[in-house]
Structures are given as C-alpha cells and as structure tokens.
Amino acid sequence: MKLSTLVSRRHFVAACCGIVATGVSSRPLWGTVRPGGGDPGHPTPRPGITAANVLPDADLVDYPGSKSAFEAIRAIPQVVDGIRCNCGCAELPGFYSLLSCYEGAGMARICEICQGQGRLTARLHKAGKTLDEIRTAIDARYG
C-alpha cells in the first residue's frame, strides 16, 4: 500500500504545523521584565527618546495602509516607548518597546497588531489618558 493512500501530503503538513503551533503557543510571546524595570512586560520609557529612528514616509510608499500609524507614533515616541508590543516581536534581538516596531526594519509596516496598538495608544493619549491607563487598555485588547 502506498503512503499517499494512507495520508495525503496536505494532511501531513497540516498535522506537522499543528504540532509545531502547540509547542510554540506554550511559550510566552514576550519577556517578563524589560531592561530598565517598569511593570512586568511593559518597558520603562527611556529618558530623551525621540522619533528620530521611526521610518520616514519615503520608506512607507509600498505600505500606504501603515502611514497613519507611523505618523501617530512620530508624535508620541515617549509614550509608545513605554508600551510592550503583543505580536511576539518582543523576542527579537534589539527590541525594547512598541516604538521598536516602527524603527529599523519597520515591522509595523506589515503587522496589524503593531499598527493597531500604535493607533490605540495615539488615540488614548490624545484623549488625555495616562501611560498606565493606556497600558491597561492595550493589555485588555491585545494581551
């Protein structure tokens, strides 16, 4: 009897993915305490942080849907630097905060979670919410 009659390739790949996903999902997607202290999982905003490293509009030409999120982040880098990103990127080398998602390789160009957290942070900050209130809202929605 041929193996292809017992298990199709599609079913085999799906089963392997399920096994891998089960193992990965048991790990936390982010660290516990960020460098510099702060709430577990949320970093302490770094003094003097600016939006100097946030990708400029010229780097977003191929990602027009992310432009408004990047604009919002550029206006409040000191707030965004105190937010943990919940998409799993906190495990990447060089990551510090949600602000990191908008710098360097600019993961937020393609990640809806990074963009959503950024837009929510900007909206709540504009409404006068404190960093702790913003963190609570981020955790409730994305945590």
C-alpha positions in Angstrom: 0.0 0.0 0.0 1.3 3.4 -1.0 1.9 6.0 1.8 -0.1 8.5 -0.3 -3.2 6.5 0.2 -2.8 6.4 3.9 -2.0 10.1 4.5 -2.1 12.9 1.9 0.7 15.4 1.8 -1.7 18.2 2.7 -2.9 16.3 5.9 0.7 15.5 6.8 1.8 19.2 6.5 -1.3 20.3 8.5 -0.6 17.9 11.3 3.1 19.0 11.5 2.0 22.6 11.6 -0.4 21.8 14.4 2.3 20.1 16.4 4.7 23.0 16.0 2.0 25.5 16.8 1.1 23.7 20.0 4.7 23.7 21.2 5.2 27.4 20.3 2.0 28.6 21.9 3.0 27.2 25.2 5.9 29.8 25.4 5.2 33.4 26.3 5.3 35.7 23.4 7.2 38.4 25.3 9.7 38.7 28.1 8.7 39.3 31.6 10.5 42.5 32.6 12.1 44.8 30.1 15.5 46.4 30.7 15.2 49.4 32.9 12.4 48.0 35.0 8.8 49.0 34.8 5.7 46.9 35.0 6.2 43.2 34.2 6.0 43.1 30.4 5.9 46.8 29.9 9.1 48.7 29.5 10.1 52.0 31.2 10.2 54.8 28.7 13.8 55.8 28.1 14.6 59.4 29.0 15.1 61.7 26.0 13.7 59.1 23.5 12.7 60.7 20.2 11.1 59.6 16.9 14.4 60.2 15.1 14.6 56.4 14.2 11.0 56.0 13.2 10.8 55.2 9.5 10.1 58.2 7.3 7.1 58.4 4.9 9.6 57.7 2.0 10.1 54.2 3.4 6.3 53.5 3.5 5.5 54.0 -0.2 4.7 50.3 -0.6 2.7 50.2 2.7 0.2 53.1 2.4 -2.1 51.5 5.0 0.5 51.9 7.7 1.3 55.5 7.1 -1.2 56.9 9.6 0.1 54.6 12.3 3.7 55.8 11.7 2.6 59.4 11.8 0.8 58.9 15.1 3.9 57.2 16.6 6.2 60.0 15.4 4.1 62.4 17.5 4.4 60.5 20.8 7.6 58.4 20.9 8.0 58.9 24.7 4.6 57.3 25.3 5.0 54.4 22.8 8.4 53.6 24.3 6.5 52.6 27.5 4.3 50.0 25.7 5.0 46.3 25.1 4.1 45.0 21.7 1.9 41.9 21.8 2.5 40.4 18.4 5.5 38.4 19.6 8.3 40.7 18.3 9.4 41.4 21.8 11.6 38.3 21.4 13.5 39.8 18.5 17.1 41.0 19.1 17.3 44.7 19.7 13.6 45.0 20.6 12.7 47.3 23.5 9.2 48.6 23.1 6.4 49.2 20.6 8.5 52.1 19.3 11.0 49.4 18.1 8.3 48.1 15.7 8.4 51.4 13.9 12.2 51.7 13.7 14.8 49.8 11.8 13.2 47.1 9.7 9.8 48.6 10.5 7.9 45.5 11.3 4.8 47.7 11.8 4.7 48.3 8.1 3.1 44.9 7.7 1.9 43.9 11.2 -1.7 44.7 12.0 -1.1 44.2 15.7 1.8 46.7 15.9 -0.3 49.2 13.9 -3.4 48.6 16.0 -1.5 49.1 19.2 0.1 52.2 17.9 -3.2 53.8 16.7 -4.9 52.9 20.0 -2.0 54.4 22.0 -2.2 57.6 20.0 -6.0 57.8 20.3 -5.9 57.3 24.1 -3.0 59.7 24.6 -4.9 62.4 22.6 -7.9 61.7 24.8 -5.7 62.6 27.9 -5.2 59.1 29.2 -2.1 58.3 31.3 0.5 55.8 30.4 -0.9 53.4 32.9 -4.4 53.8 31.5 -3.1 53.2 28.0 -1.2 50.1 29.1 -4.4 48.7 30.7 -6.4 49.3 27.5 -3.6 47.7 25.4 -3.5 44.7 27.7 -7.3 44.3 27.7 -7.4 44.4 23.9 -4.2 42.7 22.8 -2.8 41.0 25.9 
